Amino acid sequence: MWTCAGHQAWKEVHVELLKAKILKAWGPQMEKTADAVVEAMGTQWQAALAQGKAKADLKQKIASIFSEQKQ
């Protein structure tokens, strides 16, 4: 158990050290990349909402057409 915990601790230290070095070397580019990803995700979300609304509107129009024909 102690051996496993020791290995885990060493791994966590290495991860933290690498994180700091990566941020120092690539931080600004990664920030811009993250901004671009978040913007694209927002655009995709809005498109999905618009598509869902279009499908719902179409369903309602078709139902309306068939209900008019019955009368």
C-alpha positions as CSV (number, residue, x, y, z in Angstrom):
1,M,0.0,0.0,0.0
2,W,2.8,2.4,0.9
3,T,4.6,1.6,-2.3
4,C,1.5,2.4,-4.4
5,A,0.9,5.7,-2.5
6,G,4.6,6.6,-3.0
7,H,4.4,6.1,-6.7
8,Q,1.1,8.1,-6.9
9,A,2.8,11.0,-5.0
10,W,5.8,11.0,-7.3
11,K,3.4,11.0,-10.3
12,E,1.4,13.9,-8.9
13,V,4.6,15.9,-8.4
14,H,5.7,15.3,-11.9
15,V,2.3,16.3,-13.3
16,E,2.4,19.5,-11.3
17,L,5.9,20.3,-12.5
18,L,5.0,19.6,-16.1
19,K,1.8,21.7,-15.9
20,A,3.8,24.7,-14.8
21,K,6.4,24.3,-17.6
22,I,3.7,23.8,-20.2
23,L,1.8,26.9,-19.1
24,K,5.0,28.9,-19.1
25,A,6.0,27.8,-22.6
26,W,2.6,27.6,-24.3
27,G,0.2,29.5,-22.0
28,P,-0.8,32.3,-24.4
29,Q,-1.4,30.0,-27.3
30,M,-3.4,27.6,-25.1
31,E,-5.5,30.5,-23.9
32,K,-6.3,31.6,-27.5
33,T,-7.0,28.0,-28.4
34,A,-9.4,27.6,-25.4
35,D,-11.2,30.8,-26.4
36,A,-11.6,29.5,-29.9
37,V,-13.0,26.2,-28.7
38,V,-15.5,27.8,-26.3
39,E,-16.6,30.2,-29.1
40,A,-17.1,27.2,-31.4
41,M,-19.0,25.3,-28.8
42,G,-21.3,28.2,-28.3
43,T,-22.0,28.4,-32.0
44,Q,-22.7,24.7,-32.2
45,W,-25.1,25.0,-29.2
46,Q,-27.0,27.8,-30.8
47,A,-27.2,25.8,-34.1
48,A,-28.5,22.8,-32.3
49,L,-31.2,24.9,-30.6
50,A,-32.2,26.5,-33.9
51,Q,-32.4,23.0,-35.5
52,G,-34.5,21.7,-32.7
53,K,-36.9,24.7,-33.0
54,A,-37.1,24.2,-36.8
55,K,-38.0,20.5,-36.3
56,A,-40.6,21.4,-33.7
57,D,-42.1,24.1,-36.0
58,L,-42.3,21.7,-38.9
59,K,-44.0,19.1,-36.8
60,Q,-46.5,21.7,-35.6
61,K,-47.2,22.9,-39.2
62,I,-47.7,19.3,-40.5
63,A,-50.1,18.6,-37.6
64,S,-51.9,21.8,-38.4
65,I,-52.2,20.8,-42.1
66,F,-53.7,17.4,-41.3
67,S,-56.0,18.8,-38.7
68,E,-57.4,21.3,-41.2
69,Q,-58.0,18.6,-43.7
70,K,-60.2,16.6,-41.2
71,Q,-62.5,19.5,-40.7
